[in-house]
């Protein structure tokens, strides 16, 4: 890490500031530790959290099975093309090679299909879906929508406090000194303003255009608030 920053021409004062963060050792939170090492949070253009905390560990595990006494490994992935991005071009079946295969059984499903299938087997959806969350893999996700951020700030204010602490820690390990948990406009979210979690929460309270506070911003978050029609 020291060599990496030194090669980029960082002065000694900033190097000492960054190294003081690493001297404290791992935080115990893999996501936060990764952000400290990177000196920034992920963004849509650099979503390294998925790469290092999901894709790479799973790939390494699959390879370890193949190197053992397992002849074939089938990776079942629950992604849907409707989710957009690269998922839109995903294949339902892929042979990766070396005995590894990928199967995506719900690739063509709609969101409603997923909830209906779960209901048929008596499975309740993740409670967060009824609290206004569109994503529940990570909560909050750096790609959370405006409405989700508002709901999180009302229902889980301690999460906002934690993110504020994370921003402070990662800022101390940052080369530029100003990383924010949620991507700033230059990171690919032109609709999002602010450079820290408190500013982003304030923005989530505004109506379309981000200038006036919404009439519903101060309403208490109670009951069901599902964007998937789960409240009906």
N, C-alpha and C positions, 0 to 999 in steps of 0.2 A: 504494500500500500504506500509506504514511504517513497519507494522508487518511482511508483506511478505518478504521484503528485509532484515529486521533485523534477521529473522529466518534463512536466508541463510548465515549469518555470515558477512554481509557487514560492513566495517568500518565506523566510524562516518563521516569522510570527504566525502566519496562517498554518504552516505545517505543525507548529507546536500546539495550536488551538485544536486542530483536527486530531492529532495523536492523543491529546488528553482525553478525548471521547473514547477512543479505542482502549486506552489504558484501564478503563473501568471494567472491561471484559464484556462478554455477551449479556444481553438483557434477558435472555430466555424466551424472547418472542422472535421466531425466525423471520417474520416479515420486517419487524423493526430493525433487527440486526442487519438484514440485507440492505435496507435503506441507509443505515449508517455507513456500511461499507461503500455503497454507491454514492453517498453524499447527496441523495435526492430521493424523491418518491417516484413511483412509476407514473407513466402517462400513456395516453392512447398510442403515441408513436414509439414509446419505449416501455412496453408492458413487461418488464423483466420479472415481475412477481410471478406471473404465469410460467415463464421459462424456468426459473430457478426453483420454485416451490411446488410446481405441479409436474410439468413436462419432463424435466431432467430426472427427478427422483423416480417417476414411474418408468421411464425408459431404462434407467439403470437397474431397477428391480426386474423388469422383463428380461433384460439381457442376462442377469444373474441366474434366472430360471433356465434359460436356454443353455447357458454354460454348465448347468448342473445336469440332471437326468430327465429334464422335461423336453419332449420332442416338439411341442407346439404351444404357443401362448396366444390366446384370443383376448384382445382388449376391447371390451364393450364400452362405448362412449355415448353418453346421453345428451349429445348436442342436437340442435335443430337448425335447419337452414333458415328458418324464419327469423332466427335471432340476428341474422345479418353478418356483416363483415366477411371474414374468410370462411365462416361456417356455411355461407351461401353456396360455396363451390365444393363443399365436402362430398365425398363419395360414401355410399351406404356400406360398401365393402372394399377393403384394401388389403393386398398382400404386401407387407412391408419388406419381407425377405428374412432369411435366416430362421424361419419358423415362427415369425410374429405376424399376426393377422389383426385387422381392426374391423369391428362391426359396429355400425351406428343404427340401432333398431328403430329409433324414433325420429330419424332425420327429417322425414316429411310431415311429422305431426304438427298440429297447431297447439298453442298453449292450452286451449280448452280440452284438447284430446288428452293431454297429460293429467289434468285434474280429474277428468272423467274416468280415466283408467284407474287412477289411485282410488277414487270413490268406489269403483266396482269391487275392489279388494278390501274395502273398509279402512283405507288409509287416509288420515287427515293431512291436509297440506301443511307445510311449515307455517307456524303461527305468524311469522313475519309477513307472509303474503296478505294477511288480513289487516296488517298495520301500515299499508301503503308502500311496501317494498316490492320492487320489480325484480330485484336480484337478491338471492339469499346465500350464494356460495361464500361470499365475503360480505360482511356487514359492518360498516359501509364499504362499498366498492368505490374505487376512484372514478368509476364511470357512472355513479349514481345520478339519477335525474334530479331536477330541481325540487319536485314534489317530495321525493324520497328524503332529500336532505332536510327539508322542513319537518317532515314527520319524525325523523331521527332526532332532531334537535328538541322536539316536544316530548317524545316518548322515552328517549334514552339520552338525556342531557349529559350523563357521565361519559358517554362515548365521545361527545364533543370535547369534554375536558381532557380525555386521554389523547385525542388527536392533537390538541393544543400542546400537550406535553411532548408528544412525538415530534411535532414540528420544531420545538425548541431544541431537542436532542439532535435531530438530523441537521438542523441549521448550523449547529456547532461543528458538524463534520462535513459541511458543504464547502465546495470550492468557491461558489458564488455567494454563499451566505444567505440565501433567501428561498429555500424550497418550501412548497406548500403541499399538503396532503392531496387536495383536489387540484387537477391540472389547471394551470393558468391559461389565458387565451392563446398565448404563443405555443402552448403544448397541444393544441388541437381542439380546444373547446372555446370557440369564439363567443359563445353565449354566456360563458361563466366569467364573472368578474371577481377581483379580490386576490390577495396573495397569502392569506392565512385563513384558518378555519372559521374564525369569528366573522370575518368579512363575507365569506361564502354563505354562512348561515344567514347573515343579514340580507344578502342578495336573494336567498331562497324565500324570504318573506315578502318579496316584491311581486307585483303583477307583471304581465308580459311587457318587456322593455327594460325591466330592472331599475325603474326610477321611482315608482310610487309603491308604498307599502300596501299589500293586498288587504282587503277588508276582512279576509279570513285568516290572516297571518297570526293573530293573537287568540284565535278560537282554540279551546282546549281539545287536544287529540284524544278522543274517546271513541269506543266502539269500533266498528269495522270500517276500513278504508281501503278496499281492494280495487286495483286497476284491472283485475281479471274476472270481475263479476262474482267473486266468492261471497259477497255480502247478501246476494239475492236469495 
